[in-house]
């Protein structure tokens, strides 16, 4: 497993070197007749690459484009609002604390205010962002951004009953060469039955999402520390 991970990391590094060489500047891009993208799109693309660099250091990249999992049918954004606790996840560099939770509040323009929090080194840390429905034909495909300068990150609701649990998936690929993904099992309470967690993992697996590295989140002793 370690050898395979090192091999993937090495290949990912080579991919980034190739991309950096091939698309050094916006002026270089214009010389390639086969690349028909605007300056604005290229800037967003480069920002996306920069955003992926720290992520790749912590995540295991997978070759090929992102999978296309089925999402929650007839998703109701309003019913999804409220407080969700992180029950299990694929390890993520940006989530290093415990007692992780996310609170969604519906806004008048149809977007949602997103406030994430965790306890890290004894202190409560929070971050605020915005969630939007990126595909009106499939409202379960949300996008979340915690910065004005970065594009929205996929935040797809694969399954939820709105009252107990939810399965969330996020994936970003680079030129369809490789992808980095994240997966979460969320609950309305700080714990879920083992059977619910196992079923969630099965849903991910059936959608070609590797959750063999999924770990349980730490939700013990949170209320007394908040």
Residue pairs with C-beta under 8 A, 6 or more apart in sequence:
5 60
8 60
8 61
8 62
8 63
8 178
9 56
9 61
11 63
11 178
12 56
12 61
12 178
15 174
15 175
15 177
15 178
16 49
16 53
19 49
19 174
19 175
23 29
23 35
23 42
23 45
23 46
26 39
26 42
26 43
29 35
29 37
29 42
37 45
44 151
47 149
47 150
47 151
48 150
48 151
48 172
49 174
51 150
52 172
52 174
52 180
54 93
55 93
55 94
55 180
56 180
57 93
58 91
58 92
58 93
59 90
59 91
59 92
59 93
59 180
59 181
59 182
60 213
61 178
61 179
61 180
62 178
62 179
62 180
62 181
62 210
63 177
63 178
64 173
64 176
64 177
64 178
64 179
65 173
65 176
65 179
66 154
66 171
66 172
66 173
66 179
66 181
67 171
67 181
67 207
67 208
67 209
69 156
69 158
69 169
69 204
69 207
69 208
69 209
70 158
70 207
71 138
71 140
71 141
71 156
71 157
71 158
72 140
72 157
72 158
72 159
72 160
73 140
75 138
75 139
75 140
75 157
75 160
76 139
76 162
77 106
77 110
77 112
77 133
77 139
77 142
78 106
79 162
80 104
80 157
80 160
80 162
80 166
81 104
81 105
81 106
81 112
82 103
82 104
82 188
83 101
83 102
83 103
83 188
84 101
84 102
84 103
84 104
84 166
84 186
84 187
84 188
85 100
85 101
85 186
85 187
85 188
85 189
85 190
85 217
85 219
86 95
86 100
86 101
86 102
86 184
86 185
86 186
86 217
86 219
87 165
87 184
87 185
87 186
87 187
87 190
87 191
87 192
87 197
87 216
87 217
87 219
88 184
88 185
88 197
88 200
88 201
88 214
88 215
88 216
88 217
89 95
89 182
89 183
89 184
89 185
89 214
89 215
89 217
90 181
90 182
90 183
90 184
90 211
90 213
90 214
90 215
91 213
91 215
92 182
95 118
96 118
96 120
97 118
97 119
97 120
97 121
97 125
98 118
98 119
98 120
98 217
98 218
98 219
98 220
98 222
99 117
99 118
99 119
99 190
99 218
99 219
99 222
99 225
99 226
100 116
100 117
100 118
100 217
100 219
101 116
101 117
101 118
102 114
102 115
102 116
102 117
102 186
103 114
103 115
103 116
103 117
104 112
104 113
104 114
104 131
105 112
105 113
105 115
106 112
107 113
110 132
110 133
111 130
111 131
111 132
112 130
112 131
112 132
112 142
113 128
113 130
113 131
114 128
114 129
114 130
114 131
114 144
114 146
115 126
115 127
115 128
116 126
116 127
116 128
116 129
117 124
117 125
117 126
117 127
118 124
118 125
119 125
119 222
119 225
119 226
122 225
124 226
127 146
128 146
129 144
129 145
129 146
129 147
130 144
130 145
131 142
131 143
131 144
131 155
132 142
132 143
132 152
133 139
133 141
133 142
133 143
134 141
134 142
134 143
134 152
134 154
135 141
140 156
140 157
140 158
141 154
141 156
141 157
142 154
142 155
142 156
142 157
143 151
143 152
143 153
143 154
143 155
144 152
144 153
144 155
145 151
145 152
145 153
153 170
153 172
154 169
154 170
154 171
154 172
155 168
155 170
156 168
156 169
156 170
157 166
157 167
157 168
158 167
158 168
158 169
158 203
158 204
158 207
159 166
159 167
159 200
159 203
160 166
160 167
163 188
164 187
164 188
164 189
164 192
164 196
165 185
165 186
165 187
165 188
165 192
165 196
165 200
166 185
166 186
166 187
167 183
167 184
167 185
167 186
167 200
167 203
167 204
168 183
168 184
168 186
169 181
169 182
169 183
169 184
169 204
169 207
169 209
170 181
170 182
170 183
171 179
171 180
171 181
171 182
172 179
172 180
172 181
173 179
173 180
181 209
183 204
183 209
183 211
183 214
185 192
185 196
185 197
185 200
185 201
185 214
187 196
190 219
190 222
191 219
197 216
201 211
201 214
204 211
204 214
205 211
